[in-house]
Amino acid sequence: MNIVRPADELLDQPFWRHLAAGQLHLNACEACGAFRHPPGPCCPKCRHIGEHWAPVSGRATLQSYTTVRHPVHDRLTSAVPYVVTLVRLAEGPRMISGIPPGEHYDLKVGLELECKVISYDARFALPFFVPVAQVQP
């Protein structure tokens, strides 16, 4: 497997548990409902301390991307080249992700994307983003 995964004890955190179930959830403020990523104890919008996890639409807009041609980790040697993306979710937060391994798209900044959760085993999945017209049911 040519991915770098979090330590098993981190997979118990809500972000990873929801992904393992095939759903993208983000940390949200109890007071104003604003989503944030990465999760944090204080809302950057209203400064309230208190949070919960909620599902998001998975819709996003491509803000930037790059093709990685030199592995940044030994386990990624066989994966290069691969695409890393910066997307802005419809709900507001930005997220670093990528294009699923083996898939190729004509990417342009501003392209509308949708989340595609890919499961690697029963406890671990990753969110990737692909052009809306390309998402398979």
DSSP file with accessible surface (Angstrom, degrees, kcal/mol):
  #  RESIDUE AA STRUCTURE BP1 BP2  ACC     N-H-->O    O-->H-N    N-H-->O    O-->H-N    TCO  KAPPA ALPHA  PHI   PSI    X-CA   Y-CA   Z-CA
    1    1 A M              0   0  145      0, 0.0     2,-0.8     0, 0.0   119,-0.0   0.000 360.0 360.0 360.0 124.9    0.0    0.0    0.0
    2    2 A N        +     0   0   53     74,-0.1     2,-0.3    76,-0.1    73,-0.0  -0.383 360.0  95.9-101.7  57.5    1.6    3.3   -1.1
    3    3 A I        -     0   0   18     -2,-0.8     2,-0.6     2,-0.0    72,-0.0  -0.919  68.6-127.7-133.8 161.7    0.0    5.7    1.5
    4    4 A V        -     0   0   66     -2,-0.3    -2,-0.1    72,-0.0    69,-0.0  -0.969  33.1-167.1-110.2 121.1    1.1    7.1    4.8
    5    5 A R        -     0   0   60     -2,-0.6     3,-0.1     1,-0.1   119,-0.0  -0.772  23.2-102.2-110.0 155.8   -1.6    6.4    7.4
    6    6 A P        -     0   0   27      0, 0.0    -1,-0.1     0, 0.0     5,-0.1  -0.260  52.6 -82.3 -66.5 162.1   -2.0    7.9   10.9
    7    7 A A    >>  -     0   0   46      1,-0.1     3,-1.3     3,-0.1     4,-0.9  -0.294  44.5-110.7 -61.5 148.4   -1.1    5.8   13.9
    8    8 A D  G >4 S+     0   0   87      1,-0.3     3,-0.7     2,-0.2     4,-0.3   0.849 116.8  58.6 -54.7 -36.2   -3.8    3.3   14.9
    9    9 A E  G >4 S+     0   0  138      1,-0.2     3,-0.9     2,-0.2    -1,-0.3   0.830 101.9  55.6 -67.1 -25.8   -4.7    5.2   18.1
   10   10 A L  G X4 S+     0   0   70     -3,-1.3     3,-2.1     1,-0.2     6,-0.3   0.767  90.5  73.5 -74.5 -22.8   -5.4    8.3   16.0
   11   11 A L  G << S+     0   0    3     -4,-0.9    -1,-0.2    -3,-0.7    -2,-0.2   0.646  84.1  69.0 -67.4 -11.1   -8.0    6.4   14.0
   12   12 A D  G <  S+     0   0   91     -3,-0.9    -1,-0.3    -4,-0.3    -2,-0.2   0.576  77.1 104.7 -80.2  -9.6  -10.3    6.6   17.0
   13   13 A Q  S <> S-     0   0   95     -3,-2.1     4,-2.4     1,-0.1     3,-0.4  -0.427  85.9-112.4 -73.1 149.7  -10.7   10.3   16.5
   14   14 A P  H  > S+     0   0   31      0, 0.0     4,-2.6     0, 0.0     5,-0.3   0.844 112.6  57.3 -53.2 -42.6  -14.0   11.4   15.0
   15   15 A F  H  > S+     0   0   21      1,-0.2     4,-1.8     2,-0.2    10,-0.3   0.945 114.3  38.7 -54.8 -48.1  -12.6   12.7   11.7
   16   16 A W  H  > S+     0   0   47     -3,-0.4     4,-2.5    -6,-0.3    -1,-0.2   0.874 113.1  55.3 -73.4 -37.1  -11.1    9.3   10.9
   17   17 A R  H  X S+     0   0  131     -4,-2.4     4,-1.2     2,-0.2    -1,-0.2   0.924 109.7  46.8 -61.4 -44.0  -14.0    7.2   12.3
   18   18 A H  H  <>S+     0   0   44     -4,-2.6     5,-2.7    -5,-0.2     3,-0.3   0.905 111.4  51.0 -66.6 -40.1  -16.5    9.1   10.0
   19   19 A L  H ><5S+     0   0    0     -4,-1.8     3,-2.3    -5,-0.3    -2,-0.2   0.914 105.3  56.0 -62.2 -41.4  -14.2    8.6    7.0
   20   20 A A  H 3<5S+     0   0   30     -4,-2.5    -1,-0.2     1,-0.3    -2,-0.2   0.826 106.2  52.4 -59.9 -28.0  -14.0    4.9    7.8
   21   21 A A  T 3<5S-     0   0   72     -4,-1.2    -1,-0.3    -3,-0.3    -2,-0.2   0.385 126.5-105.1 -87.5   3.3  -17.8    4.8    7.6
   22   22 A G  T < 5S+     0   0   46     -3,-2.3     2,-0.4     1,-0.2    -3,-0.2   0.634  84.0 112.8  88.4  14.3  -17.6    6.5    4.2
   23   23 A Q      < -     0   0  101     -5,-2.7     2,-0.7    -6,-0.1    -1,-0.2  -0.961  60.9-135.7-126.6 141.0  -18.7   10.0    5.3
   24   24 A L        +     0   0   12     -2,-0.4    32,-2.0    32,-0.3     2,-0.4  -0.829  32.5 172.1 -93.3 115.4  -16.9   13.3    5.5
   25   25 A H  E     -A   55   0A  19     -2,-0.7     2,-0.3   -10,-0.3    -6,-0.1  -0.951  11.5-161.6-120.1 147.0  -17.6   15.1    8.8
   26   26 A L  E     -A   54   0A   0     28,-2.5    28,-2.2    -2,-0.4     2,-0.2  -0.890  29.4 -96.5-125.9 160.8  -16.0   18.2   10.1
   27   27 A N  E     -AB  53  36A   3      9,-0.8     9,-2.7    -2,-0.3     2,-0.3  -0.512  47.2-172.0 -70.3 134.7  -15.7   19.9   13.5
   28   28 A A  E     -AB  52  35A   1     24,-3.2    24,-2.1     7,-0.2     2,-0.2  -0.965  26.6-103.3-135.4 153.6  -18.3   22.6   14.0
   29   29 A C  E  >  -A   51   0A   0      5,-2.2     4,-1.0    -2,-0.3    22,-0.3  -0.527  17.9-145.5 -75.3 135.5  -19.0   25.3   16.5
   30   30 A E  T  4 S+     0   0  121     20,-1.7    -1,-0.1    -2,-0.2    21,-0.1   0.816  96.9  42.7 -66.2 -32.2  -21.9   24.6   19.0
   31   31 A A  T  4 S+     0   0   63     19,-0.4    -1,-0.1     1,-0.1    20,-0.1   0.959 131.7  12.1 -84.0 -55.2  -22.9   28.3   19.0
   32   32 A C  T  4 S-     0   0   58      2,-0.1    -2,-0.1    16,-0.0    -1,-0.1   0.576  90.3-126.3-104.4 -12.2  -22.7   29.6   15.5
   33   33 A G     <  +     0   0   35     -4,-1.0    -3,-0.1     1,-0.2     2,-0.1   0.468  51.6 156.1  83.1   0.7  -22.4   26.3   13.5
   34   34 A A        -     0   0   22     -6,-0.1    -5,-2.2     1,-0.1    -1,-0.2  -0.389  38.1-131.1 -64.6 135.3  -19.3   27.4   11.6
   35   35 A F  E     -B   28   0A  51     56,-0.5     2,-0.3    -7,-0.2    -7,-0.2  -0.565  24.6-170.7 -83.4 152.1  -17.2   24.5   10.3
   36   36 A R  E     -B   27   0A  14     -9,-2.7    -9,-0.8    -2,-0.2     4,-0.1  -0.998  10.3-138.2-144.9 145.5  -13.5   24.3   10.9
   37   37 A H  S    S+     0   0   55     -2,-0.3    57,-0.3     1,-0.2   -11,-0.0  -0.933  87.6  34.1-151.1 127.8  -10.7   22.2    9.7
   38   38 A P  S    S-     0   0  102      0, 0.0    -1,-0.2     0, 0.0   -12,-0.0   0.580 107.6-108.1 -69.9 164.0   -8.4   21.1   11.2
   39   39 A P        +     0   0   63      0, 0.0    -2,-0.1     0, 0.0    -4,-0.0  -0.210  44.7 174.8 -62.4 153.5  -10.5   20.7   14.4
   40   40 A G        -     0   0   22     -4,-0.1    -4,-0.0     1,-0.1     3,-0.0  -0.985  40.9-118.6-156.3 162.4   -9.9   23.1   17.3
   41   41 A P  S    S+     0   0  104      0, 0.0     9,-1.0     0, 0.0     2,-0.4   0.722  96.1  52.3 -78.8 -19.6  -11.3   23.9   20.7
   42   42 A C  B    S-C   49   0B  41      7,-0.2     7,-0.2   -13,-0.0     6,-0.1  -0.955  85.1-118.8-125.0 134.4  -12.2   27.5   19.9
   43   43 A C     >  -     0   0    0      5,-2.6     4,-1.8    -2,-0.4    -8,-0.1  -0.519  14.0-152.5 -69.9 125.1  -14.4   28.8   17.0
   44   44 A P  T  4 S+     0   0   85      0, 0.0    -1,-0.2     0, 0.0    -8,-0.0   0.708  93.6  49.5 -71.3 -15.4  -12.3   31.2   14.8
   45   45 A K  T  4 S+     0   0  162      3,-0.1    -2,-0.0   -11,-0.1    -3,-0.0   0.925 132.5   6.5 -88.4 -50.1  -15.6   32.9   13.8
   46   46 A C  T  4 S-     0   0   56      2,-0.1    -1,-0.1   -12,-0.1    -3,-0.0   0.435  89.8-125.6-115.9  -3.3  -17.3   33.7   17.1
   47   47 A R     <  +     0   0  169     -4,-1.8     2,-0.1     1,-0.2     0, 0.0   0.547  55.4 152.9  70.0  10.5  -14.6   32.6   19.6
   48   48 A H        -     0   0   72     -6,-0.1    -5,-2.6     2,-0.1     2,-0.7  -0.433  42.3-136.4 -68.3 142.2  -17.1   30.2   21.4
   49   49 A I  B     +C   42   0B 128     -7,-0.2    -7,-0.2    -2,-0.1     2,-0.2  -0.920  67.5  77.8-102.0 115.5  -15.5   27.2   23.1
   50   50 A G        -     0   0   15     -9,-1.0   -20,-1.7    -2,-0.7   -19,-0.4  -0.399  51.1-177.6 148.7 133.0  -17.6   24.1   22.4
   51   51 A E  E     -A   29   0A  76    -22,-0.3     2,-0.3    -2,-0.2   -22,-0.2  -0.931  11.9-173.6-147.4 165.3  -17.8   21.9   19.4
   52   52 A H  E     -A   28   0A  81    -24,-2.1   -24,-3.2    -2,-0.3     2,-0.4  -0.919  31.6-105.6-149.2 174.2  -19.4   18.9   17.7
   53   53 A W  E     +A   27   0A  58     -2,-0.3   -26,-0.2   -26,-0.2   -18,-0.0  -0.904  38.5 172.8-109.8 137.0  -19.0   16.9   14.6
   54   54 A A  E     -A   26   0A  16    -28,-2.2   -28,-2.5    -2,-0.4     2,-0.0  -0.988  33.6-101.9-142.9 150.9  -21.4   17.2   11.6
   55   55 A P  E     -A   25   0A  87      0, 0.0     2,-0.3     0, 0.0   -30,-0.2  -0.354  32.6-154.3 -70.4 150.3  -21.6   15.9    8.1
   56   56 A V        -     0   0   20    -32,-2.0   -32,-0.3    -2,-0.0    33,-0.0  -0.832  26.7-110.6-120.0 164.7  -20.7   18.2    5.2
   57   57 A S        -     0   0   62     -2,-0.3    58,-0.1     1,-0.1     3,-0.1   0.751  36.8-132.0 -67.3 -27.8  -21.8   18.1    1.6
   58   58 A G        +     0   0    4      1,-0.3    57,-1.6    56,-0.1     2,-0.2   0.388  62.8 133.3  86.4  -4.2  -18.5   17.0    0.1
   59   59 A R  E     +D  114   0C  99     55,-0.2    31,-2.7    70,-0.1    -1,-0.3  -0.585  28.8 161.9 -80.1 143.2  -18.8   19.7   -2.5
   60   60 A A  E     -DE 113  89C   1     53,-2.3    53,-3.5    29,-0.3     2,-0.4  -0.965  35.3-127.4-154.7 166.2  -15.6   21.8   -3.0
   61   61 A T  E     -DE 112  88C  46     27,-2.1    27,-2.5    -2,-0.3     2,-0.4  -0.982  31.8-116.7-122.0 133.4  -13.8   24.2   -5.4
   62   62 A L  E     + E   0  87C   1     49,-2.6    48,-3.1    -2,-0.4    25,-0.2  -0.544  35.4 171.3 -70.1 123.1  -10.3   23.6   -6.5
   63   63 A Q  E     -     0   0C  65     23,-3.0     2,-0.3     1,-0.4    24,-0.2   0.738  63.8 -16.8-102.2 -32.4   -8.1   26.5   -5.2
   64   64 A S  E     - E   0  86C  61     22,-1.6    22,-2.8    44,-0.1    -1,-0.4  -0.977  58.3-175.7-164.7 162.0   -4.6   25.1   -6.0
   65   65 A Y  E     - E   0  85C  97     -2,-0.3     2,-0.3    20,-0.2    20,-0.2  -0.984   3.2-169.7-160.1 160.1   -2.8   21.9   -7.0
   66   66 A T  E     - E   0  84C  82     18,-2.1    18,-2.6    -2,-0.3     2,-0.6  -0.986  24.3-124.1-149.4 154.6    0.6   20.5   -7.7
   67   67 A T  E     - E   0  83C  50     -2,-0.3     2,-0.5    16,-0.2    16,-0.2  -0.912  24.3-144.4-101.7 121.4    2.1   17.3   -9.0
   68   68 A V  E     + E   0  82C  25     14,-3.4    14,-1.6    -2,-0.6     4,-0.0  -0.768  26.0 168.6 -87.3 123.5    4.6   15.7   -6.6
   69   69 A R        +     0   0  161     -2,-0.5    -1,-0.1    12,-0.2    11,-0.1   0.497  63.3  58.1-113.2 -10.0    7.4   14.1   -8.5
   70   70 A H  S    S-     0   0  154     10,-0.0    -1,-0.2     0, 0.0     7,-0.1  -0.990  90.8-115.4-123.2 124.0    9.8   13.3   -5.6
   71   71 A P        -     0   0   52      0, 0.0     3,-0.1     0, 0.0     6,-0.1  -0.315  16.6-161.9 -61.8 135.6    8.6   11.2   -2.8
   72   72 A V  S    S+     0   0  116      1,-0.2     2,-0.3     4,-0.0     3,-0.1   0.445  81.3  30.9 -93.3  -3.1    8.4   13.0    0.6
   73   73 A H  S >  S-     0   0   83      1,-0.1     3,-2.0   -69,-0.0     4,-0.3  -0.983  83.8-118.5-151.2 145.9    8.3    9.6    2.4
   74   74 A D  G >  S+     0   0  145     -2,-0.3     3,-1.4     1,-0.3     4,-0.3   0.848 113.1  59.5 -56.2 -35.3    9.8    6.2    1.6
   75   75 A R  G 3  S+     0   0  148      1,-0.2    -1,-0.3     2,-0.1     3,-0.2   0.656 101.1  56.6 -69.5 -13.6    6.4    4.6    1.4
   76   76 A L  G X> S+     0   0   23     -3,-2.0     3,-1.3     1,-0.2     4,-1.1   0.422  74.2 101.1 -98.2   3.0    5.4    7.0   -1.4
   77   77 A T  G X4 S+     0   0   79     -3,-1.4     3,-0.6    -4,-0.3    -1,-0.2   0.908  85.9  44.1 -54.8 -44.9    8.2    6.1   -3.7
   78   78 A S  G 34 S+     0   0   97     -4,-0.3    -1,-0.3    -3,-0.2    -2,-0.1   0.618 107.8  62.2 -78.2  -8.8    6.0    3.9   -5.9
   79   79 A A  G <4 S+     0   0   23     -3,-1.3    -1,-0.2    -4,-0.1    -2,-0.2   0.698  80.0 143.4 -89.2 -21.3    3.2    6.4   -5.9
   80   80 A V    <<  +     0   0   40     -4,-1.1   -11,-0.2    -3,-0.6     2,-0.1  -0.401  48.8  46.6 -71.0 144.2    5.0    9.3   -7.6
   81   81 A P  S    S+     0   0   83      0, 0.0     2,-0.3     0, 0.0   -12,-0.2   0.602  80.4 150.3 -79.7 150.0    3.9   11.2   -9.5
   82   82 A Y  E     -E   68   0C  55    -14,-1.6   -14,-3.4    -2,-0.1     2,-0.5  -0.960  41.1-116.8-141.0 159.4    0.7   12.1   -7.6
   83   83 A V  E     -E   67   0C  36     -2,-0.3    16,-1.1    16,-0.3     2,-0.4  -0.836  18.3-163.9-103.9 130.8   -1.5   15.2   -7.3
   84   84 A V  E     -EF  66  98C  42    -18,-2.6   -18,-2.1    -2,-0.5     2,-0.3  -0.941  15.9-165.0-108.8 133.6   -1.9   17.2   -4.1
   85   85 A T  E     -EF  65  97C   2     12,-1.4    12,-2.6    -2,-0.4     2,-0.5  -0.872  21.0-150.2-120.3 153.7   -4.9   19.6   -4.0
   86   86 A L  E     -EF  64  96C  37    -22,-2.8   -23,-3.0    -2,-0.3   -22,-1.6  -0.994  29.7-179.9-116.2 118.0   -6.1   22.5   -1.9
   87   87 A V  E     -EF  62  95C   0      8,-2.7     8,-2.5    -2,-0.5     2,-0.6  -0.891  26.5-140.1-119.7 150.9   -9.9   22.7   -2.0
   88   88 A R  E     -EF  61  94C 100    -27,-2.5   -27,-2.1    -2,-0.3     6,-0.2  -0.962  27.2-135.5-107.3 118.2  -12.4   25.0   -0.4
   89   89 A L  E >   -E   60   0C   3      4,-3.1     3,-2.5    -2,-0.6   -29,-0.3  -0.387  20.3-114.5 -68.8 152.1  -15.4   23.1    0.9
   90   90 A A  T 3  S+     0   0   73    -31,-2.7    -1,-0.1     1,-0.3   -30,-0.1   0.816 118.2  59.5 -55.9 -29.2  -18.8   24.5    0.2
   91   91 A E  T 3  S-     0   0   58    -32,-0.3   -56,-0.5     2,-0.1    -1,-0.3   0.486 123.0-103.0 -81.8  -4.0  -19.2   25.0    4.0
   92   92 A G  S <  S+     0   0   30     -3,-2.5    -2,-0.1     1,-0.3    -1,-0.1  -0.233  80.9 109.6 120.0 -48.9  -16.1   27.3    4.1
   93   93 A P        -     0   0   14      0, 0.0    -4,-3.1     0, 0.0    -1,-0.3  -0.252  59.6-128.3 -65.8 156.1  -13.0   25.5    5.4
   94   94 A R  E     -F   88   0C 127    -57,-0.3     2,-0.3    -6,-0.2    -6,-0.2  -0.739  24.6-169.2 -98.6 153.6  -10.1   24.6    3.2
   95   95 A M  E     -F   87   0C   4     -8,-2.5    -8,-2.7    -2,-0.3     2,-0.5  -0.999  20.3-133.9-144.8 139.0   -8.7   21.1    3.1
   96   96 A I  E     +F   86   0C 121     -2,-0.3   -10,-0.2   -10,-0.2     2,-0.2  -0.806  49.3 130.6 -90.9 132.6   -5.5   19.5    1.6
   97   97 A S  E     -F   85   0C  22    -12,-2.6   -12,-1.4    -2,-0.5     2,-0.3  -0.474  36.2-138.5-149.0-138.8   -6.3   16.4   -0.3
   98   98 A G  E     -F   84   0C   3    -14,-0.3    31,-2.2    29,-0.3   -14,-0.2  -0.968  28.9 -72.3-175.9-173.5   -5.6   14.9   -3.7
   99   99 A I        -     0   0   14    -16,-1.1   -16,-0.3    -2,-0.3     3,-0.1  -0.843  61.8 -94.7 -99.9 138.8   -6.8   13.0   -6.7
  100  100 A P    >   -     0   0    2      0, 0.0     3,-2.2     0, 0.0    -1,-0.1  -0.214  53.3 -88.8 -55.2 142.6   -7.4    9.2   -6.2
  101  101 A P  T 3  S+     0   0   75      0, 0.0     3,-0.1     0, 0.0   -19,-0.1  -0.234 112.7  15.7 -53.0 134.4   -4.4    7.1   -7.1
  102  102 A G  T 3  S+     0   0   70      1,-0.3     2,-0.3    -3,-0.1   -20,-0.0   0.385 100.6 112.2  83.7  -5.4   -4.4    6.0  -10.8
  103  103 A E    <   -     0   0   52     -3,-2.2     2,-0.4    -4,-0.1    -1,-0.3  -0.811  46.8-165.1-102.7 146.2   -7.0    8.7  -11.8
  104  104 A H        +     0   0  168     -2,-0.3     2,-0.3    -3,-0.1     0, 0.0  -0.994   9.8 173.3-133.9 135.1   -6.2   11.6  -14.0
  105  105 A Y        -     0   0   56     -2,-0.4     2,-1.2    25,-0.0    -6,-0.0  -0.963  41.3-110.6-138.7 154.9   -8.2   14.8  -14.7
  106  106 A D        -     0   0  123     -2,-0.3     2,-0.3     2,-0.0    -2,-0.0  -0.749  48.5-160.0 -84.1  97.1   -7.7   18.1  -16.5
  107  107 A L        +     0   0   14     -2,-1.2     2,-0.3     4,-0.0   -42,-0.1  -0.629  19.2 171.9 -89.2 141.7   -7.5   20.3  -13.4
  108  108 A K    >   -     0   0  122     -2,-0.3     3,-2.2   -44,-0.1   -46,-0.2  -0.990  42.4-100.2-143.5 138.2   -8.1   24.0  -13.4
  109  109 A V  T 3  S+     0   0  102     -2,-0.3   -46,-0.2     1,-0.3     3,-0.1  -0.330 112.9  33.3 -55.4 134.6   -8.3   26.4  -10.5
  110  110 A G  T 3  S+     0   0   42    -48,-3.1    -1,-0.3     1,-0.3   -47,-0.1   0.281  83.4 146.5  97.8  -9.5  -12.0   27.1   -9.8
  111  111 A L    <   -     0   0   51     -3,-2.2   -49,-2.6   -49,-0.1     2,-0.4  -0.350  52.4-119.7 -62.0 135.4  -13.1   23.5  -10.9
  112  112 A E  E     -D   61   0C  99    -51,-0.2    20,-1.8    -3,-0.1     2,-0.3  -0.659  39.6-175.8 -79.3 130.5  -16.1   22.2   -9.0
  113  113 A L  E     -DG  60 131C   1    -53,-3.5   -53,-2.3    -2,-0.4     2,-0.3  -0.802  18.1-152.2-124.8 164.8  -15.2   19.0   -7.1
  114  114 A E  E     -DG  59 130C  55     16,-2.6    16,-2.1    -2,-0.3   -55,-0.2  -0.996  29.7-104.2-139.2 144.6  -16.9   16.4   -5.0
  115  115 A C  E     - G   0 129C  21    -57,-1.6     2,-0.5    -2,-0.3    14,-0.2  -0.406  27.3-170.1 -70.4 137.5  -15.5   14.2   -2.2
  116  116 A K  E     - G   0 128C  52     12,-3.2    12,-2.1    -2,-0.1     2,-0.5  -0.968  13.0-150.9-127.4 108.6  -14.8   10.6   -3.0
  117  117 A V  E     - G   0 127C  41     -2,-0.5     2,-0.5   -95,-0.2   -93,-0.0  -0.732  10.4-162.9 -85.0 125.1  -14.0    8.6    0.2
  118  118 A I  E     - G   0 126C  43      8,-2.7     8,-2.3    -2,-0.5     2,-0.4  -0.946   8.1-145.0-113.1 123.6  -11.7    5.6   -0.6
  119  119 A S  E     + G   0 125C  77     -2,-0.5     6,-0.3     6,-0.2     3,-0.1  -0.702  18.9 179.8 -90.1 134.3  -11.5    2.9    2.1
  120  120 A Y  E    S-     0   0C  55      4,-3.2     2,-0.3     1,-0.4     5,-0.2   0.669  72.7 -21.7-103.4 -27.4   -8.1    1.2    2.6
  121  121 A D  E >  S- G   0 124C  60      3,-1.6     3,-0.6  -101,-0.0    -1,-0.4  -0.925  86.4 -71.3-163.3-174.1   -9.3   -1.2    5.4
  122  122 A A  T 3  S+     0   0   96     -2,-0.3     3,-0.1     1,-0.2    -3,-0.0   0.745 130.6  31.4 -63.4 -22.1  -12.1   -1.4    7.9
  123  123 A R  T 3  S+     0   0   97      1,-0.1     2,-0.4  -102,-0.0  -103,-0.2   0.520 112.6  62.9-112.4  -8.1  -10.7    1.4   10.0
  124  124 A F  E <   +G  121   0C   0     -3,-0.6    -4,-3.2  -104,-0.1    -3,-1.6  -0.969  48.1 150.1-134.1 126.2   -8.9    3.7    7.5
  125  125 A A  E     -G  119   0C   1     -2,-0.4    -6,-0.2    -6,-0.3  -105,-0.2  -0.958  25.5-145.0-142.3 159.4  -10.2    5.8    4.6
  126  126 A L  E     -G  118   0C  36     -8,-2.3    -8,-2.7    -2,-0.3     2,-0.5  -0.966  16.0-125.7-127.1 145.4   -9.1    9.0    2.9
  127  127 A P  E     +G  117   0C  14      0, 0.0     2,-0.3     0, 0.0   -29,-0.3  -0.782  30.9 178.4 -90.2 125.8  -11.1   11.8    1.3
  128  128 A F  E     -G  116   0C  22    -12,-2.1   -12,-3.2    -2,-0.5     2,-0.4  -0.847  19.7-135.5-116.4 161.7  -10.2   12.6   -2.3
  129  129 A F  E     +G  115   0C   0    -31,-2.2   -14,-0.2    -2,-0.3   -70,-0.1  -0.979  23.8 174.0-125.6 130.4  -11.8   15.2   -4.5
  130  130 A V  E     -G  114   0C   0    -16,-2.1   -16,-2.6    -2,-0.4     5,-0.1  -0.895  45.7 -76.5-128.3 158.3  -12.7   14.7   -8.2
  131  131 A P  E >>  -G  113   0C  15      0, 0.0     3,-2.2     0, 0.0     4,-0.5  -0.264  46.6-118.3 -55.5 140.4  -14.5   16.8  -10.7
  132  132 A V  G >4 S+     0   0   43    -20,-1.8     3,-1.3     1,-0.3   -19,-0.1   0.880 113.0  53.9 -51.4 -44.1  -18.3   16.7  -10.1
  133  133 A A  G 34 S+     0   0   93      1,-0.2    -1,-0.3   -21,-0.2   -20,-0.1   0.694 106.3  55.7 -66.9 -13.1  -19.1   15.1  -13.4
  134  134 A Q  G <4 S+     0   0   90     -3,-2.2    -1,-0.2     2,-0.1     2,-0.2   0.508  74.8 117.0 -99.6  -4.8  -16.6   12.3  -12.7
  135  135 A V    <<  -     0   0   42     -3,-1.3   -20,-0.0    -4,-0.5   -19,-0.0  -0.467  55.7-145.1 -71.7 128.7  -18.0   11.0   -9.4
  136  136 A Q              0   0  136     -2,-0.2    -2,-0.1     1,-0.1    -1,-0.1  -0.769 360.0 360.0 -91.0 139.1  -19.2    7.4   -9.6
  137  137 A P              0   0  170      0, 0.0    -1,-0.1     0, 0.0     0, 0.0  -0.168 360.0 360.0 -65.9 360.0  -22.2    6.4   -7.5
